[in-house]
Amino acid sequence: MHITNISEAKASLSHLIKVVQETNEPIIIGKAGKPVAVLSAFKEDLSPRKLGGSWEGKVKIAEDFDALDNEITESFYDSSIFPDKK
């Protein structure tokens, strides 16, 4: 495990990131001789995302949910909001 101070880390951050990627070993960054941070490689979670939640299985969407109601549609278009263009 590599240890460096903040000023060295600022000056060579790109190099430190490359080292972490290649070796997969974390680098400890210290201030006044005490560790304050760890620079480590990011490990992407490739497992499939679990969907669902507390409402899963409790809600059912009707088959005609997206169907237009002609009565409501006609009331909008026959109203004063959309006057006839005659």
Sequence and secondary structure as in RCSB ss.txt:
>XXXX:A:sequence
MHITNISEAKASLSHLIKVVQETNEPIIIGKAGKPVAVLSAFKEDLSPRKLGGSWEGKVKIAEDFDALDNEITES
FYDSSIFPDKK
>XXXX:A:secstr
 EEEEHHHHHHTHHHHHHHHHHH   EEEEETTEEEEEE       S      TTTTT    TTTT   HHHHHH
HHTSTTS    
